[in-house]
Amino acid sequence: MNYGNLATMDPLALHLDSIVFDAHCDFLHQTTRDGRRFDQRLSVGCIDLPRLIEGSVTAQIFAVWDYWAKLPADRGPTLEGMRQISTFYRMLDLRADRFILATRAADIESAKAEGKVAGILSLEGAEPLAGDLGLLRVFYRQGVRNLGLTWDYRNRAGDGVGVINPSGLTDFGRALVREADRLGIMLDIAHLPPQGVDDVLQVAQGPVVDSHANASTLCGHRRNLSDAQLDAVAATGGVVCVAFAPKFITPDGLKASLDGVLDHIDYIVRRIGVDHVGLGSDFDGYKEVTPGLEDVTRLPALTAGLVARGYEEASVRKILGLNLLRVYRQVVG
């Protein structure tokens, strides 16, 4: 497969020189639950600051997420969401020399120039908003710049992909899309069923993203996107961020590999073009391991794989981060 001339730079040099922007990880949930350190290299999980630096990650979106519907009364979704954001701010305080909050595209570019990692906050599910648009404005002021309306369950915004016979967005969900547009928050269709995806695409005024999903044609997991959904995201100018979770790569997660991730990238590029593909690892959001992408330090191997498959330098840079940065700049500022 050839998308122009082969990259002119050595793959590792190209990776280190590129803006690498990962659209999704679940480290905040993990560290809030078990206290794992962000500023130290860990022997568990997939992400910490030393490994983000080693993997040359420029920007990382951190999901604020929990099993919202199962939280006890004294750990309601709003409280738990704020607790995880508090954890994120402690992470910023621990290593302000290497880790910054990115609320604008310029912050990501500055992080790259200064050898830092830019952190971005995302709500994975609207449960912490408790049906109140005013709370979205509060979370925006705390730094949230990406919004997934549901996880797998039903909430006040709509049905998640795990609901049997799901419906689309509620009136509150549609109002939430409009308010996110107004504030400058990226809209994320991950975990929405087809009806919810359609509703977001009808209401949203700008590009939308799927922060972690693959092509259902290659792997029929319910979280992956159909060809029609891929086309629709691209029509908004948005980006589909390919995930590394084994069950999204191959049926039942069997024989998942780096090559399998590259197969999904190839397929989506052929379907909707290289301008609409990015990375959404889902690191720390699954227990299985995808050989070749065991943790964030392995990202240079993905770049090498893209080069080996014939992607030109400009295309590699787009997939690694420039496509998502473009959407971030257009939506967030």
WOBEL-V687360 format. One record per helix or strand. SS is the DSSP state (H for helix, E for strand). FROM is the first residue (numbers start at 1). TO is the last residue. If there is no record, write none. Layout:
ss:SS from:FROM to:TO
ss:SS from:FROM to:TO
This chain:
ss:E from:3 to:3
ss:H from:11 to:17
ss:E from:21 to:25
ss:H from:27 to:34
ss:H from:49 to:54
ss:E from:59 to:64
ss:H from:68 to:70
ss:H from:73 to:75
ss:H from:77 to:94
ss:E from:99 to:101
ss:H from:105 to:114
ss:E from:117 to:124
ss:H from:126 to:129
ss:H from:133 to:141
ss:E from:144 to:148
ss:E from:155 to:155
ss:E from:158 to:158
ss:E from:160 to:160
ss:E from:169 to:169
ss:H from:171 to:183
ss:E from:186 to:188
ss:E from:192 to:192
ss:H from:194 to:203
ss:E from:209 to:210
ss:E from:215 to:215
ss:E from:225 to:225
ss:H from:227 to:235
ss:E from:239 to:242
ss:H from:246 to:249
ss:H from:251 to:253
ss:E from:257 to:257
ss:H from:258 to:272
ss:H from:274 to:276
ss:E from:277 to:279
ss:E from:283 to:283
ss:E from:291 to:291
ss:H from:296 to:308
ss:E from:311 to:311
ss:H from:313 to:331
